[in-house]
Amino acid sequence: MSGFKSVSHKIAYCGIICALSVMIMMVSLVPGFTYALPAISGIIIWTVSVFINYKWALLSFAVSALLSIMMIPEPEANTVYIAFFGYYPIVREKLATVNPPVLRFFIKLIIFNAACVASFKVLAVLIGIDRMLDGMEFMGDWAVYGFWAAANVTFLCYEICLNQLNYVITKWIKPRFFKKIK
């Protein structure tokens, strides 16, 4: 249930969140932030789902993704944001209803790994496979498998962080925030 009473409040909140998300994505131009900041940006967009609803969150994701494509010249950050980090926290709430939990976990892993493959394919076309694998010659053929395993471990850490953030937002922040608005 949304705590915002009018459509103008919802539009204002979504506009601010989209602007904040794009500004965070702009910092991804700094080397080393290419993958971390799209994840943070997705969490920012996820707050729309928590405070308003699922549909407004997907709309905010679409707007922020379009603005990111137009304004940020970093193809890697844009691709991982669009392929996974932007929408996953929103979709994750809908996956919470899937039972048993083991099936839910495997669905999440399938979504993540499909996004990884799609991102890799898109980036291979956009920036070239040779540039993507520069500096990994010492690992040989195992480079791709090593990074794939590291990506899955990172996804598990991201999932744990989202669980904790969900608890903090729904149990602490949301009740106090909307109590003051009334």
GILINGI-V529510 format. One record per run of one state. SS is the DSSP state (a for helix, b for strand, c for the rest). FROM is the first residue (numbers start at 1). TO is the last residue. If there is no record, write none. Layout:
ss:SS from:FROM to:TO
ss:SS from:FROM to:TO
This chain:
ss:c from:1 to:6
ss:a from:7 to:29
ss:c from:30 to:35
ss:a from:36 to:51
ss:c from:52 to:53
ss:a from:54 to:71
ss:c from:72 to:74
ss:a from:75 to:95
ss:c from:96 to:100
ss:a from:101 to:127
ss:c from:128 to:128
ss:a from:129 to:132
ss:c from:133 to:136
ss:a from:137 to:139
ss:c from:140 to:141
ss:a from:142 to:181
ss:c from:182 to:182
